[in-house]
Amino acid sequence: MKKLQLAAIAAAVTLAAGCTNMNPAQQGTVTGAGLGALGGAGIAAIAGGDAWTGAAIGAVAGGIAGNIHGNNQMQAGW
């Protein structure tokens, strides 16, 4: 169990470090996709559907929404 936790922490640190050179649109896309996948899987599981399908649909929808938000931030000069 400790090896799994250590691997998860190492993966999270690696992914977080990889996001430092992204522009706001790219960061929004990645963040939106991740949150969308979690939300979609959760909603599908609660509703009695397939969590993988919910995660896939949520990731696509979240990625699109995050990209739009990131592009708006870039145009506003944030």
Summary of the structure (lengths in Angstrom):
residues: 78
radius of gyration: 14.9
end to end distance: 41.7
largest distance: 45.6
contacts: 225
relative contact order: 0.17
helix: 86%
strand: 0%
